[in-house]
């Protein structure tokens, strides 16, 4: 450590020894947590190479609250027991009793995985609408919310205090004045633009709104790293929305000088809305300690005669398993024909990285589409460090150049697709609370494949020989950024 402040030598030596003992203690804690070895070494190096700053970074971002269970299992069990109706649905949709059509029989293991690691129900005969931009998504959400008769449940990572956010909040206050129950969860970090006066205005208008994991001292260091990245809208238990689009101007109109905002969002009707509702109710209990008991929040939507079989899967640091990561891994590893992935960030964990390389080397057509325009330089540099090994294994990489690609999608083998909030990165798999819709349907998979192929016309495909010719300084900066990838 450098003596920047001219501290007396004896005192400075004591401070050095105290810091050394603290770093050793933290390193022992990290080792005893049995984390991923790469992540453990990354944090130990940060503590050693960045004296003082490394300790601050660890306190803010490094503590492993997955072990500490931010949301206690006791709380989750209590709320599940309260919802007897949901328990009956779990028995009704038991994976072992599902009679899958022949063309979806290959999905049984995926369905069973999400049922066992996440209690995710497979619901049938749902209807789906897919949106590829913020404006159409926003207008569809406004239309659904305006027709609400009983309740509106909303959960977002970002609601900005801008034109889009104000239109949204004005409508919610209007519906509350009509006697509709309005409940809103916003992430305390993602929605920092919502001020105390905004909460007061909404509350006075009858909107129940709570922040998720408030980041305030003294809890700052233990909470900032664990964010609610979910985007959920539920209207009367009949209509649900899930996907990548938040409530903010940039999601509707794009980034200034950055082109369009390309995203993917779903509108769902049918019993799959039950899955979104169960995720919301657990999160609502966590932020408010209010139990939502009445079965009217789980209406029977069996009258919907759609063609889509859907599971709603959630994951987070409260889970025993990394539910969505496991589903991605299983889908990629089991693919025989192709896997097409879109993600704004690509910092894969080692299991997912191995699955992608193995699938490509086995002859599966693996394609990954990433943004050519990034909103985070360090993250983009870290992403680039993974591309050579992908290209070497035969994975095809496309950079979207029409604007910013924010879609989080995967489609494989003409039968399985997923759209949701989880990125293909450490943060989504390890730290964030996420939710994805897994759709088992050949027509929807064909549509998702066509969308991917249409987006390819706005992309530049990277070739290995081209990537190898990058300047040395870029390769060095990317390799350095990769050291931070488990921490980003």
N, C-alpha and C positions, 0 to 999 in steps of 0.2 A: 504494500500500500504506500502511496506517495504522501508525504507530509505537506499537504497543500496549505495548511493553516498554521504552520510554524508552532506546532504543539511541542511542549518540552519533551526531550528524548525519553525520559523514564515513563511519562504518561503515554507517550506514543507507542512505546514498546508494549505496555500493558494493553492498550487498545488493539494492537496487532495480535497479541496472544489471545485476547478475548474473541476477536473476530475469527481467528483460526479455529478455536474450540467450537464456536457457533457453527462454522461451515462444516466441521467434522461431524458435529451432532446432527445437522440437517442431512448431510450425506448418509449417515447411518439410518436415519428415518426413511430417506428415499430408498435405500437398499432393502430395508425391512418391508417396505410396501410391495416389493416384488413386481415393480412396474415393467413395462417393456424396456429391455436393456438399453436400447438406443435413446429412449426418452430419459432414463436415469442418468446415462452418461452426459446427455445434453445439459441437464440441469446442474450436474456436478461441475462440468466445464464452465458453465455460466457463472457459478458461484466462485470458482477459482480465478477465472480470467477477468471478471468484471467486479473487483472488490467494491463492496458497498452497493453499487447499482445491481449486481447480481442478486444480492440479498433482497432488495426491494422487488425485483422482478419475480423472485421465487414467492415472496409473501403475497404478491398480487395474483400471480398466475400459476404457481407451481404446486400448491397444496392439493393433495389427492382426495377431494371430498366424495369421490365415488365410493371410497371405503367408508367415509364417515356418514354417508347417506343423508344428503341434504333434505330429502323428503323421506321420513322414516317409513319403514315397511308397516309399522303399526298403523300409521295414518292411512296408508293405502288399503290395508285390510279392512279397517273400519268403514271406509267409504264404500268398498265393494260389498260388504255385508249389508249396508244400508240399502243398496240398490238391488233388492230381490228380483226385480224385473230383469235387470241386466244379467243376474246369475241364471235365470231361466233361459235367457237367450244363449248363454254360453253352453248350456246343456243341449239346447235345440240345434246349435250349429257345431256340435262336437265333430272334430275333423274325422274321426273314425267312422262316422255315420254318413258322410258326404258321398253321394253318388255322382262322381265326376264323369262328364262325357269323355269318349275315347280320345278326342283331340286335346283334352286338358289333363289326361291321366299322368302325363310327365310332370305336372306341377304339384302332385300330391305331396312330395317331400318338402317343397317350398312352403306349401300351405301348412303342413304339419309343424315345420320349424317355427313359423310365426305364431301358431296357436300355442305351442309349448313354451317358447321363450318370452311371449308377450301377451298370451291370452287373446290374440287377435282373431276375431270371428270371421269366417268366410260367409259373406252374404251374397245371395243370388238375385237375379232379375232387377238389378239396378239400372238406372239410366245415367248417362254421362254426356257432358258437353265439355269440350276442350277449348281453352283460350290461349292465344300465343302472344298477346301484348297486354299492357297495363290498362289501356283505355277500355277495351271491350270487357276485360275482367271487372274493372271498377264499375262500369255501367250495369253489368249483370248483377253484381253484389248490391248496388243501390236499388235496383228493381226488386230483388228478392226481399231486402230489408224493408222497403216501403210497403210491401204486402203483408208483413208480419201481423199476426192477430194475437198471439199468446206470449212468445218470448223470443229474444234475440241473444245468442251467445257468441262472443267475439274474443279472439286471442291473436295478438300480433307481436312480432318482434319490433317492427317500426311503424309508428304512426307519427308523421311529422306535423309540426304546427305550421302548415302551409295551406295553399288553396285546396288541395285534395283532402288533407286531414280535416280542415274546417267544414267542408261540404259533408264529409262523413259524420263528424260529430254533430252538426246541425240536424241531420236526419235522425240520428239516434236520440237526440233530445226531443225532437218532434214525436217520435214513436213512444218515448217514455211518457210524454204528456197525454198521449192517447190511451194510456193504461197498459201498454205492452211492457213486460219485464225485460230490461236491458242490462246485461252483465258483460263487462269488458275487462280483459286482462292485457296489460301491456308490459313488455320487458322494460325494466328500469334503466338499462343502459341503451338499448336500441331506440327507445322512445324518450330520450333525455330532453328533447325539444318540448315535450308536454310539461308545462310549468304547473306549480302549485295552484295558481289561479284557474288554470284550465280544469284541473281535477275538481276544484270547488264549484266551478260553473256547471260542470257535468253532473256532479252530485246533487246540487241544488235543483237541477232539472229532472231528477229522478233516475239518472243513469248510475248504476252501481259499477264503479271502476276501481281496480286495484293494480298496483305495480307488482311485478314478479321479481322476487329477490332484490329488494331495495339495496342499493349500494351506498351505504352511509357508514361513517365511522361509528363504532369500532369494528363493524362487520365488513368494511370495505375489502380487506385483503382476502377474506374467505368466500366472497360471493361474486366478485367481478368476473371471475373466470367461467362461471356457470350460467349461461344465458338461455332464455326461452326463445328459441328460433322458430317456433311454430307459427303458422298462419292458418287460422281456423275461423270460419263463419258458419253458424248454424241458425236457421230460421224455422221456428215452430217444430223442430225435430224432423222436418220433412225435406228441407233443402240444406245442403252443406257445400262449403267451398274449401279447397286445400290446394296448396302449390307454392310457387316461389315469390309471388307478388305481395309486397307490403303496401301500406297506405301512405303514399308520398308522391310528390310531383314527378320525381325522376323516374318512378316506375310507370307513370302514365305517359310522360312526354319525352323521356330519354335524358341523357346527360348533355349538358351544353358542350358543343364542339365534339361530342362523342358518339353521335348517331343515335339510332333507335335503341330502346331497351327491349331486348328479346328475352321473353320469359315464357313459362308454361304454367297454367293453372287449370283446375278442374271444378266443375259444378256437378254435384252428385245429388240424385234423388233416389230414394229406396232405403232399404234397411242398413246399407253401409253408413248412413248418417249416424246410426247408433254407435259406430266405432268412434267417429269424431266427437260425439256427445260424451262418451265415456272418458275420453282424453281430457276434454274440457272440464268435466265435473271433478275429476281428480285434481286438476290444476286449480280449479276454483276453491276447492276445499283447502288446498295448501295456502293460497294467498289470503283467503277470507275466513277460514275455519267455519264456513257455512255449509251445511249439508243439503244437497238437493235430493229430495227423497221421492217426490211424486212420480208415478209411472207415466204421467202425461208428458214428461220430458223424453220418454222413449215410446212415441206412438208407433203403432203397427203400420208399417209401410208396405205390407205384402201385396197391396192392390197395385203397386207399381209393377208393370209388366215389361221391364227392360231386359237386356240380354247380357249384362255385364256382371261377372262374379268378382267381388272386391273384398280385400282385407285392408283394414286401416291399422297400420303398425306404428307404434311410438317407441322412442328410445330416449335415454337420458342417464345422467349420473346416478339416478335413483334405481336403475334397473340392475338386476343380477347379471344379465347378459347384455352384450352389445347388439341389440336386436336387429337394427337396420343394417349394421355392418355385416352381421352374420347372413342376412338375407341377400345382400349384394354379393357376398363371397359365394354363397351357394348357387346363386343364379349364374354368375360368371363361370364358376368351375364346372357347372353342369351343362353349359351351352354347347351345342354341337354344330350349329350353322353360323350364328353370328351373335354379337353383343354390340349394341350401339349406345354410347353414353354421352350425355351432355352435362357439364358441370362448370360453374364459374371459377372454381378453385380445385386444384388437383394436387393434393398432398396426401397420397394414399398411405394407409397403414401397411405394415409388412404383409399381413395375410391377403389383403386386397391386391397389393402389388404382385405377389406371387401368383394369385389366381389369374390376373390379367396376362402376365407373361406366359404362364403355363397354357392358358387357353389359346393364345396366339401361336405359340410354338406347336400346339397340337393341331393346328390347321383351322381353328375357328376364326372367322372374320371379326376381329376386334377393332372398333373404331371409337375414338374419343374426340369430342368437339369441345374446345376451350375458347375463352375470349381472346381475340387478338388485341383488344383494348382492355387494359386492366385498371381496376380502381385501387389497387394496392401493390406498390412496386416491390416490396420485399417478398410478399406472397407470390407475385408473378415470377420473380427470380427463383424462388424455391421450387415453384412448379416446373420451371424450365430445366431444373437439375434432374428431374425424373424422366424427361422426354427421350434422352438418348437410349436408355435401357428399354424403354417402351418400343422405340423404333427398331432397335437391334433385334428384339423378340418378334417383330413383325406386326406390331400394333400400328394402325394408321392414325395419324394425328392431324386434326383440322383446327385452324385458328379462324374464328368468326370475325369478319372485318367490317360488317355493315353497321355495327354498334357494339353495345356491351351484351354479351351472352350471360344471362343469369338463370337460365333454365336448369333444373335438376331432374334429369330423366334417365331412364334406362329401358331398353327394349331388347328382348332376346328370343330367337328361334320362332318368331311368329306366334307366340302364345302368351308370354309374360311381359308385362310392362309395369313401370312404377313412376309416379310423379309425386313430388312432395317438397319438403323443405331441406332435406339432408344433402349437403355437398359431399363430393368424394374427397374428404379430407379428415385429418386428425380431429379437428375441433368438432365437427358434426358427429363423429363416431365416439368421441371420448367425453366431451364436455357439454355440448348443447342438448337441450330438450328439443327433439325433432318429431315430425310426423309425416308419414308417406302413405299414399294409397297404392296398393299392389293390385293390378288388374289382370285377370286371367280371361283373355278373350282374343280370338284370332283376328277379328275385324279391327279391334282397338289396336292390337299390336301392328297390324298392317298400316293403320293410320299413323301411328307413332313412327314407324319406319319411313313412311313417305315424308313426314315432317322433317325428320333428320336428313333425308336425302335432298329435300328442297333447300334446307339450310346450307347444305354443302356447296350450293352455287354461290353463296356469299362468303365462302371460306377460302383460305389458302392452305393446301395440304403440304405439310412439312415432309421433306425427304431426308433420309439419313445422311447422304453426302452433303446436302445443303447445311444440315445442322452441325456436322463436323467442322464446317468452315467458319463457324462463328469466331469472333475475336477472342483471344486468350483472356482478356480482361473480363469479358462477359462470362466465360466459363468459370473463372476464379470467383467472381461475385456470386454466381449461382450456386457454386459449391459451398461457399460460406453461408449463404442464405439457407441452404438445405440443413445445415447444422441446427437451425432454429425451427425447422418445419414441425417437429413434435410440439413446439411451444406456441406456434402461431394459432 
